[in-house]
Every structure is written in structure tokens, then in C-alpha cells.
């Protein structure tokens, strides 16, 4: 699954893919919320890990994309 790559040292985000990353980020936030509601621990951990990985590079990518 591609979100697992978001924390890999070889992953290089692209400003051209920012809309995709933004959708992914919102989707993972929703997945985290839903997983917490129903007690789905594995889904919660996966969503949380993806969000934490994206939090490390998404703000800078947004800044670069918006000049």
C-alpha cells in the first residue's frame, strides 16, 4: 500500500500530486475517527501512522506549492 511509503527515506512527494495527498490526508483522518468509534485498533493504528508520516512533509509541500 502506498501510504506505508510516506515514511520511507526514498519517498519524494511532488507538488503536482498535492491534491491527491490532501484527499488521502482527509481520508485517513476520517478513517481514524471511524476506527476510534468502533474500536478497530488495527485500522486506527494504520491511519494514525499515515497521518503522522504525512504531518512530517505535507505542510512544507503545501508551502512550496502555494509559493
Rosetta blueprint (number, residue, H / E / L):
1 X L
2 X H
3 X H
4 X H
5 X H
6 X H
7 X H
8 X L
9 X L
10 X L
11 X L
12 X L
13 X L
14 X L
15 X H
16 X H
17 X H
18 X H
19 X H
20 X H
21 X H
22 X H
23 X H
24 X H
25 X H
26 X H
27 X H
28 X H
29 X H
30 X H
31 X H
32 X H
33 X H
34 X H
35 X H
36 X H
37 X H
38 X H
39 X L
40 X L
41 X H
42 X H
43 X H
44 X H
45 X H
46 X H
47 X H
48 X H
49 X H
50 X H
51 X H
52 X H
53 X H
54 X H
55 X H
56 X L
57 X L
58 X H
59 X H
60 X H
61 X H
62 X H
63 X H
64 X H
65 X H
66 X L
67 X L
